Amino acid sequence: MKNIRSKNTTPELFVRKFLHNKGYRFRLHDEKLPGKPDLVLKKYNTIIFVNGCFWHGHKNCRDAKNPKNNSEFWKTKIKKNQQRDKKNIESLLKLGWNVLTIWECQLQKDKLKSTLSDIVNKLVE
């Protein structure tokens, strides 16, 4: 478990590289903001969280299945993660930020183009 990273994950690095190549500049893991968002695009008043489907309990996702071993522990842990995420997003919205959540499964080949274009479209709005 200690090898599981909360920062600089592969999906997060992918989104960061894409946005940087498109000319967007951002801050990483701002500890002053609730939830220490993965990306903070101050110019666009937008925050981006790149969530792992399993760790954040992505609903109706095949990657978010509860393990068979120690299932009560995982159910409780993921539920707490979801509650914390919800609280952090609500706090950020109250502070006037736009919040985007990108799920790990949205970065798979079949959904990749539409996900990346959605990010750019929401930043332009």
TAQUIVEN-V319977 format. One record per backbone hydrogen bond with DSSP energy under -1.0 kcal/mol. CO is the residue of the C=O (numbers start at 1). NH is the residue of the N-H. Records with the same first field share a line. If there is no record, write none. Layout:
# TAQUIVEN-V319977
CO = NH ; NH
This chain:
# TAQUIVEN-V319977
1 = 4
9 = 13
10 = 14
11 = 15
12 = 16
13 = 17
14 = 18
15 = 19
16 = 20
17 = 21
18 = 22
19 = 24
20 = 23
27 = 40
30 = 33
33 = 36
39 = 48
40 = 27
41 = 46
42 = 45
45 = 98
46 = 41
47 = 100
48 = 39
49 = 102
51 = 104
52 = 56
53 = 58
58 = 61
61 = 64
70 = 74
71 = 75
72 = 76
73 = 77
74 = 78
75 = 79
76 = 80
77 = 81
78 = 82
79 = 83
80 = 84
81 = 85
82 = 86
83 = 87
84 = 88
85 = 89
86 = 90
87 = 91
88 = 92
89 = 93
90 = 94
91 = 95
92 = 97
93 = 96
98 = 47
100 = 49
102 = 51
103 = 106
104 = 107
105 = 108
108 = 111 ; 112
111 = 115
112 = 116
113 = 117
114 = 118
115 = 119
116 = 120
117 = 121
118 = 122
119 = 123
120 = 124
121 = 125
